[in-house]
């Protein structure tokens, strides 16, 4: 009876450790993609560029708004901390501009690979939103098409603030454009809930088994010693 009780306790302990390890592993990991990672000034040299963070990739594309939208060169801007980020080559200040009614350029982020891998809670950080500047965010499932606007317009109080993207996992592409004035895409962020790997739990299982065997052998020795002394 003692042995059965002992093994029940060991089994319960093992279950608790597995649950704890699983919960710990499932804590959200926040990954941030800096869109001007070296804080440089100059043309990217392409209308698209892939950014990597923690082994995960997103790709940025530049577009001029038109019928249809046409590819536009990306530009790393560093005009000081308040004018740092990713812009475009076609404007005088290399920032995304708006005419007061709608954007004239936009930067589109391909987030399809990270959404497929289980990322959630996407957020976008925008810089150089000063004075009367404002910007909008879109979601789309077609490359080159801005898609539908997500939320309302954002103003200077949203400068350098991670703005949450509603229904983020419903889209393959997230876009940013200025509604009025000029702005820069600064960073993108999302959360990833990692599935625990069984290999990480093997040492714990081995320890539990070793403890169980040690206690079993100890109990047998005690039982044998008591039998021999009778």
C-alpha positions as CSV (number, residue, x, y, z in Angstrom):
1,X,0.0,0.0,0.0
2,X,2.9,2.4,0.8
3,X,4.4,1.8,-2.6
4,X,1.2,2.4,-4.4
5,X,0.7,5.6,-2.4
6,X,4.2,6.7,-3.2
7,X,3.8,6.1,-6.9
8,X,0.5,8.0,-6.9
9,X,2.3,10.9,-5.4
10,X,5.1,10.7,-7.9
11,X,2.6,10.6,-10.8
12,X,0.8,13.6,-9.4
13,X,4.1,15.5,-9.1
14,X,5.0,14.6,-12.6
15,X,1.7,15.9,-13.9
16,X,2.1,19.1,-12.0
17,X,5.6,19.6,-13.4
18,X,4.3,19.0,-17.0
19,X,1.5,21.5,-16.5
20,X,3.9,24.1,-15.1
21,X,6.4,23.6,-17.9
22,X,3.6,23.8,-20.5
23,X,2.2,27.0,-19.0
24,X,5.7,28.6,-18.7
25,X,6.5,27.7,-22.3
26,X,3.2,29.2,-23.6
27,X,3.8,32.6,-22.2
28,X,3.7,35.1,-25.1
29,X,7.0,36.1,-26.6
30,X,7.0,39.6,-28.0
31,X,9.0,40.1,-31.3
32,X,9.8,43.5,-32.6
33,X,11.0,44.3,-36.2
34,X,12.9,47.6,-36.4
35,X,12.2,49.1,-39.9
36,X,15.5,51.1,-39.9
37,X,17.6,48.6,-37.9
38,X,21.0,50.4,-38.4
39,X,19.5,53.9,-38.1
40,X,21.0,54.8,-41.5
41,X,20.2,57.5,-44.0
42,X,19.8,56.6,-47.7
43,X,17.9,54.6,-50.2
44,X,17.2,50.9,-49.5
45,X,18.0,50.3,-53.2
46,X,14.8,48.4,-53.8
47,X,11.0,48.7,-53.7
48,X,11.0,45.9,-51.1
49,X,13.1,44.7,-48.2
50,X,12.8,41.8,-45.8
51,X,13.4,42.4,-42.1
52,X,14.3,39.6,-39.7
53,X,13.9,39.5,-35.9
54,X,14.4,36.4,-33.7
55,X,14.5,34.3,-36.9
56,X,11.1,35.5,-38.1
57,X,10.6,37.6,-41.3
58,X,8.3,40.3,-42.6
59,X,8.8,42.1,-45.9
60,X,8.1,45.8,-46.5
61,X,7.0,47.1,-50.0
62,X,6.7,50.8,-51.1
63,X,3.8,52.0,-53.3
64,X,2.6,55.2,-54.9
65,X,-1.2,55.5,-54.8
66,X,-2.8,55.4,-58.2
67,X,-4.8,53.4,-60.7
68,X,-3.2,51.0,-60.2
69,X,-0.8,51.5,-57.3
70,X,2.8,51.3,-58.5
71,X,5.9,50.0,-56.7
72,X,8.0,52.8,-55.1
73,X,11.5,52.7,-53.7
74,X,12.0,52.4,-50.0
75,X,14.2,54.9,-48.1
76,X,16.0,54.7,-44.7
77,X,15.6,58.1,-43.1
78,X,17.6,59.4,-40.1
79,X,17.0,63.1,-39.5
80,X,17.3,62.7,-35.8
81,X,15.3,60.8,-33.2
82,X,12.0,62.5,-34.3
83,X,12.6,61.7,-38.0
84,X,13.9,58.2,-37.9
85,X,12.3,55.2,-39.7
86,X,11.4,53.8,-43.1
87,X,10.1,56.1,-45.8
88,X,10.1,56.3,-49.6
89,X,12.3,57.8,-52.3
90,X,9.8,59.9,-54.2
91,X,9.1,62.7,-51.7
92,X,11.3,65.7,-50.8
93,X,11.6,64.7,-47.2
94,X,11.5,60.9,-48.0
95,X,8.5,60.5,-45.7
96,X,5.0,59.1,-46.5
97,X,2.8,62.0,-47.4
98,X,-0.9,62.7,-47.6
99,X,-2.9,65.4,-49.4
100,X,-5.2,66.1,-46.5
101,X,-7.8,63.6,-47.9
102,X,-6.0,60.4,-48.6
103,X,-2.4,59.1,-48.7
104,X,-0.3,59.6,-51.8
105,X,2.1,56.8,-50.9
106,X,2.0,53.8,-48.5
107,X,4.3,51.1,-47.1
108,X,2.8,47.6,-47.0
109,X,4.1,44.9,-44.7
110,X,3.8,41.3,-45.7
111,X,3.0,39.6,-42.4
112,X,1.5,36.4,-43.9
113,X,4.4,34.1,-42.8
114,X,4.2,35.2,-39.1
115,X,0.4,34.9,-39.1
116,X,0.7,31.4,-40.4
117,X,3.2,30.6,-37.7
118,X,0.8,31.7,-35.0
119,X,1.6,35.3,-34.3
120,X,-1.1,37.5,-32.8
121,X,-1.7,41.0,-31.5
122,X,0.1,42.9,-34.3
123,X,1.0,46.5,-33.6
124,X,2.5,49.3,-35.7
125,X,4.8,52.1,-34.4
126,X,4.9,55.3,-36.5
127,X,7.4,58.2,-36.1
128,X,7.5,61.8,-37.2
129,X,3.8,62.4,-36.5
130,X,4.1,66.0,-35.5
131,X,1.7,69.0,-35.4
132,X,-1.2,68.3,-37.7
133,X,0.3,65.1,-39.2
134,X,-2.0,62.1,-39.2
135,X,-1.9,58.5,-40.5
136,X,-4.1,55.5,-41.2
137,X,-3.6,51.8,-41.2
138,X,-5.1,49.3,-43.7
139,X,-5.4,45.5,-43.8
140,X,-5.4,43.5,-47.0
141,X,-5.0,40.0,-48.4
142,X,-3.7,41.2,-51.8
143,X,-0.1,42.5,-52.3
144,X,-0.2,46.0,-53.7
145,X,-3.7,46.7,-52.6
146,X,-4.1,48.8,-49.4
147,X,-7.4,47.1,-48.7
148,X,-9.7,48.3,-45.9
149,X,-8.9,50.9,-43.3
150,X,-8.5,49.6,-39.8
151,X,-9.8,51.9,-37.1
152,X,-9.8,55.7,-37.4
153,X,-7.1,58.2,-38.2
154,X,-4.2,58.5,-35.8
155,X,-2.7,61.9,-34.8
156,X,0.4,63.3,-33.0
157,X,-0.6,61.7,-29.7
158,X,0.1,58.3,-31.4
159,X,3.6,59.2,-32.3
160,X,6.1,56.4,-31.4
161,X,3.2,54.5,-29.7
162,X,2.5,50.9,-30.7
163,X,-0.9,51.0,-32.2
164,X,-2.9,47.8,-31.9
165,X,-4.2,46.4,-35.2
166,X,-7.7,45.0,-34.8
167,X,-8.4,41.6,-36.3
168,X,-4.7,41.3,-37.2
169,X,-4.7,37.6,-38.0
170,X,-7.4,38.2,-40.7
171,X,-4.9,39.9,-43.0
172,X,-1.8,38.9,-44.9
173,X,-0.7,42.6,-45.4
174,X,-0.7,45.6,-43.2
175,X,-0.2,49.1,-44.7
176,X,0.7,52.5,-43.3
177,X,0.1,55.9,-45.0
178,X,-0.1,59.5,-44.1
179,X,-3.5,61.2,-44.2
180,X,-2.2,64.7,-43.7
181,X,1.4,65.9,-43.5
182,X,4.2,63.3,-43.5
183,X,5.2,60.2,-41.3
184,X,7.6,57.3,-41.2
185,X,7.1,53.6,-40.5
186,X,9.3,52.9,-37.4
187,X,8.6,49.4,-36.1
188,X,6.3,46.4,-36.2
189,X,5.5,44.2,-33.2
190,X,3.6,40.9,-32.6
191,X,3.2,38.2,-30.0
192,X,4.1,34.5,-30.4
193,X,2.8,31.7,-28.1
194,X,5.4,29.0,-28.5
195,X,4.4,25.3,-28.2
196,X,6.6,23.6,-25.6
197,X,9.0,21.0,-27.1
198,X,9.0,17.6,-25.5
199,X,12.8,17.5,-25.6
200,X,12.9,20.3,-23.1
201,X,10.9,18.1,-20.6
202,X,13.0,15.0,-20.9
203,X,15.5,16.0,-18.1
204,X,12.5,16.6,-15.8
205,X,11.1,13.2,-16.6
206,X,14.4,11.6,-16.1
207,X,14.8,13.2,-12.7
208,X,11.3,12.0,-11.6
209,X,12.1,8.5,-12.7
210,X,15.4,8.5,-10.9
211,X,13.8,9.7,-7.7
212,X,11.1,7.1,-8.0
213,X,13.5,4.3,-8.5
214,X,15.7,5.5,-5.6
215,X,12.8,5.6,-3.2
216,X,11.6,2.2,-4.4
217,X,15.0,0.6,-3.8
218,X,15.2,2.2,-0.4
219,X,11.8,0.9,0.6
220,X,12.7,-2.6,-0.5
221,X,15.9,-2.6,1.5
222,X,14.0,-1.5,4.6
223,X,11.4,-4.2,4.0
224,X,14.1,-6.9,3.5
225,X,16.0,-5.7,6.6
226,X,12.8,-6.0,8.7
227,X,12.1,-9.4,7.4
228,X,15.7,-10.6,8.1
229,X,15.5,-9.3,11.7
230,X,12.4,-11.3,12.6
